[in-house]
């Protein structure tokens, strides 16, 4: 997640797509869930349980596959409202490779598995989630 945060926290293209200044991105990109009262649109980055990637036989782990959910949340029912920010997240996360991470590991590659798009109603206020499901391979 640190890697994805590092790519998004000061990206001018993402700021433009969200319609905010790049200095405002730290208040628009959140791990797992945005705090109550966050102004739309915002981005949520979340990870799931990782999966070890091994070879056949008694070998050490070759890599770890980490699922990453990257989504843009907009207010309103229009599914296209977050499209530009979704495209920017794709450009940042898909195909990145050989990127160092702070614990000494390396991002081997980030691959988008598919998209997501769904509505949500929170207390009578419509929101729309648009984004992608990625797998990030780390060694």
N, C-alpha and C positions, 0 to 999 in steps of 0.2 A: 504494500500500500504506500510505503514511503516513496517508492519510485514513481508511482502514478501521481502522488501529491506534488512531488518535485517537478514533474512535467507540466502540471496544470496551474500551480499557485501563482505564477507570474507570466503566463502566456498571453501575449497581446492578442493573438487570434481568438482565443477563448473569451477574453474580455470583450472584444468587439462583438462576438457572436451573442454574448449575454447582454450587451448594451450597457456595460459598466466600464469604469476606469480600471486599468490593470492594478492600481493600488487597492482597489476594492475586492479583488479576487479572493483574498483570504477569508472574507466574510461571505463568500458565495460558493466555496468548494468545501465540502464537509465529509468526514469519514462516517459512514453508516447512516446517520440521520442528522438533518439540520436542526438547530435549536428552535424552539417555539419563537415565533415572531420574525424569523428570517424572511427578508423580502425576496419575492420571486423576480426573475428565475434564479435557481441555484442548482448546483451539481452535487450529487452524492456518489462517493466512491466506496464500495464495500467489497470485502473478500469473504470467501468461504473456506471450508476445510481443504487443506492442500493434499495432494496425492503424490506419493513417491513414484518416480519413474526409474525402473531398474531394468537390467538386462536379464535374460533367462539364465538361471543358475545362481550360484552363491556369490554374487557380485555386490559391490557397494552400490548405493543409490547413485544414479547418474545425474538426476535433476529432480526438482520439485515442480509440479504443475499447480499453480495457484489460480483459482477462479476469481475473476474480477468483474464486478458489476459496475458500470459507469452510466449514470443516468442524469438527465436534465429534468428538473421539475418546474413546470410553468403553471401559472394560475389561469384557469379557463379550460374549456373543453376542446380547444383546437389542438389536434395532434401535431400540426406542423409548426407550432409556436417555438418548439425547442430544436427544430431541424438544423439550423446553422450551428448551434452549439454541439449537437450530436455529431455532425460531420467533423467538427474540429476535434472532438474527443477521439473519433476514429483515426484521424490523421496523427494524433499524438501517440496513441496506444497501440495501434495495429502495425505490425512489421518492425517495431523497434527491436534492435538486437545489439548484443555486445555492450550493454550499458552497465556500468559498475553500480553496485549498491553498497551501502555503508558498512555492512557486516563482512565485506570482503568477497561476496558473491558477485555473480554476473547475471543480468537478464539475458538469457539466450535468445528469446523472442517473445513478442506479445502477439497473439492471434485472436481476431474477432471471430467468435463462433456463430453469432447471430444477433439480431436486433430484438428490442422489446419496445412495446408501446401499449400503455393502458391508462384508463381514467381512474380517478379516485375522487371521492366526495368526503371532505372533512368538515363536519359541522355545517353542511349546506353550502360550502365553498368548493367549486369544482377545481381540480388540478389535473394535469396530465404528465405522465412519466414517459420519456422517450430516451432510448439509449441503446447500449449494447452489452452483450455478455462476452467476456474475453477469457482466454487462458494465458497466463504468463508463466513461461518456463524459466526457472532460476537454477543455477548450479552453485 
